[in-house]
Amino acid sequence: GKWGEVEAEARRRLEVEVATLRQEIGRLQAERDVAEDTHMQQQLHAALAELLEKRQMLDMELQDVERDRGVMEEEAERKARKLMREMDAQQRSALQEQKISLERAHAKALAFAKAQVQHTLSTALERATDAELKSSSLQ
């Protein structure tokens, strides 16, 4: 009778509300997924941009090191030639030893600078790769 109709109507309304809520939940989940994807992509782009910037800076530093080395070597050779003309054979051999140890020290310093550059690059690359892996594992 009348009560059964009221109950059926109430149940229909409830089902409509439940269906509407389910749709809303689905939409919100989709939006959240997109937002998370976008965030990961932004992080990845930021990491790669930072890597490129670091790499350019390190390239410039390396060029400076190479140029400084060239200047130092020219200067050292110029001084060495001048001194060698002024000194006798004994002093010349002592100077030669000093020059060799300076060259060794300089080669060590240059190798250290290059190792630092490589380390910084590989660290930055690892971070970018990590971000990329996280990004692809979400998909």
Buried (B, 14 or more C-beta within 10 A) or exposed (E): EEEEEEEEEEEEEEEEEEEEEEEEEEEEEEEEEEEEEEEBEEBBEEBBEEBEEBBEEBEEBBEEBEEEBEEEEEEBEEEBEEEBEEEEEEEBEEBEEEBEEBEEEBEEEBEEBBEEBEEBBEEBBEBBBEBBEEBEEEE
